[in-house]
Amino acid sequence: MSDTKATYDAVLAALEGRKSVRGYRPEPIPRPRLEALLAAAQRAPSWCNIQPWRVWVTSPPMTGRLREAVLAAARSGLPGPDLPFPMDYPEPYLAHRRAGHALYGAMGIERQDKARRYDAWLRNYELFDAPHVAVVTRDRRLGEYATLDVGVWLGVLITAAATLAIDLCPMAALAAYPQPLRQLLAIPDEHVVLFGIALGSEDPSVPANACRTGRDPLASNVTFVD
Ligand SMILES: Cc1cc2nc3c(=O)[nH]c(=O)nc-3n(C[C@H](O)[C@H](O)[C@H](O)COP(=O)(O)O)c2cc1C
């Protein structure tokens, strides 16, 4: 019983302490640690155990090449994600999204300052200076539930990273420009690009990393029915 409590406390502390990191130090993560993280996420459950996540993980110098290619695409082209991005958020989701603009606050950017907001958005395509990026795809022939499976994988990866003190930021923004990713990483056409993940160690001096997000009380999301 006490072991269970200790495990619970450790996982809860890791989850409470984690955040999306949007500025990294240049040092790569040693390969055994990267493999330990991905091996933990590999334990993720999926519908009928189909394990649909496919993951391409870059290290330097490939991360730098990828960064240049996606940055050029983001600067010059219209987005063309494989899966349509959400356009409108009804309430109460819109209010949460606005609260997400705490990021701009942490970066000292006013809501009306379009130029600096554009620069902040481009930081996604600079990969937040992370030494590694994971590009995550699934086979096009699988349906929506396979995307759910990949989401479960992401949740397990995020939890494992928090316990291993590896920093990351999921980046749906990368999926807006799948073409350079396909080309550089030789991602087959029958795969849809779902999102990227920046991986590395936090640079605490980057202002964006001061951003903290809140969560609603349980009753907003969960209904207990007795
Ligand atoms: C599927 C997914 C896609 C995301 N895409 C981006 C992204 O493109 N850029 C970004 O800066 N953050 C992205 N995030 C991070 C969210 O903004 C972040 O998880 C949320 O605001 C809660 O903050 P926290 O992770 O610090 O707890 C993404 C998160 C998820 C789960």
The ligand as an SDF file (V2000), in Angstrom:
LIG
                    3D

 31 33  0  0  0  0  0  0  0  0999 V2000
   -2.0180   17.9510  -29.3740 C   0  0  0  0  0  0  0  0  0  0  0  0
   -1.3630   19.2170  -28.8550 C   0  0  0  0  0  0  0  0  0  0  0  0
   -0.9020   20.1560  -29.7660 C   0  0  0  0  0  0  0  0  0  0  0  0
   -0.2460   21.3230  -29.3030 C   0  0  0  0  0  0  0  0  0  0  0  0
    0.2620   22.2100  -30.2120 N   0  0  0  0  0  0  0  0  0  0  0  0
    0.9740   23.2800  -29.7750 C   0  0  0  0  0  0  0  0  0  0  0  0
    1.6030   24.1390  -30.7140 C   0  0  0  0  0  0  0  0  0  0  0  0
    1.5120   23.9830  -31.9250 O   0  0  0  0  0  0  0  0  0  0  0  0
    2.3520   25.1780  -30.2230 N   0  0  0  0  0  0  0  0  0  0  0  0
    2.4910   25.4050  -28.8750 C   0  0  0  0  0  0  0  0  0  0  0  0
    3.1960   26.3500  -28.4880 O   0  0  0  0  0  0  0  0  0  0  0  0
    1.8850   24.5860  -27.9570 N   0  0  0  0  0  0  0  0  0  0  0  0
    1.1490   23.5400  -28.3800 C   0  0  0  0  0  0  0  0  0  0  0  0
    0.5810   22.6720  -27.4790 N   0  0  0  0  0  0  0  0  0  0  0  0
    0.7560   22.9110  -26.0340 C   0  0  0  0  0  0  0  0  0  0  0  0
   -0.5290   23.4640  -25.4040 C   0  0  0  0  0  0  0  0  0  0  0  0
   -0.6720   24.8150  -25.7450 O   0  0  0  0  0  0  0  0  0  0  0  0
   -0.4010   23.2680  -23.8770 C   0  0  0  0  0  0  0  0  0  0  0  0
   -0.3520   21.8890  -23.5900 O   0  0  0  0  0  0  0  0  0  0  0  0
   -1.6000   23.8740  -23.1180 C   0  0  0  0  0  0  0  0  0  0  0  0
   -1.6450   25.2700  -23.3110 O   0  0  0  0  0  0  0  0  0  0  0  0
   -1.5020   23.5650  -21.6180 C   0  0  0  0  0  0  0  0  0  0  0  0
   -0.2800   24.0560  -21.1050 O   0  0  0  0  0  0  0  0  0  0  0  0
    0.8020   23.1080  -20.4150 P   0  0  0  0  0  0  0  0  0  0  0  0
    1.2190   22.0500  -21.4130 O   0  0  0  0  0  0  0  0  0  0  0  0
    1.9710   24.0390  -20.0790 O   0  0  0  0  0  0  0  0  0  0  0  0
    0.1910   22.4890  -19.2010 O   0  0  0  0  0  0  0  0  0  0  0  0
   -0.0930   21.5360  -27.9040 C   0  0  0  0  0  0  0  0  0  0  0  0
   -0.5900   20.5730  -27.0030 C   0  0  0  0  0  0  0  0  0  0  0  0
   -1.2050   19.4440  -27.4610 C   0  0  0  0  0  0  0  0  0  0  0  0
   -1.6820   18.4010  -26.4710 C   0  0  0  0  0  0  0  0  0  0  0  0
  1  2  1  0
  2  3  1  0
  2 30  2  0
  3  4  2  0
  4  5  1  0
  4 28  1  0
  5  6  2  0
  6  7  1  0
  6 13  1  0
  7  8  2  0
  7  9  1  0
  9 10  1  0
 10 11  2  0
 10 12  1  0
 12 13  2  0
 13 14  1  0
 14 15  1  0
 14 28  1  0
 15 16  1  0
 16 17  1  0
 16 18  1  0
 18 19  1  0
 18 20  1  0
 20 21  1  0
 20 22  1  0
 22 23  1  0
 23 24  1  0
 24 25  2  0
 24 26  1  0
 24 27  1  0
 28 29  2  0
 29 30  1  0
 30 31  1  0
M  END
$$$$
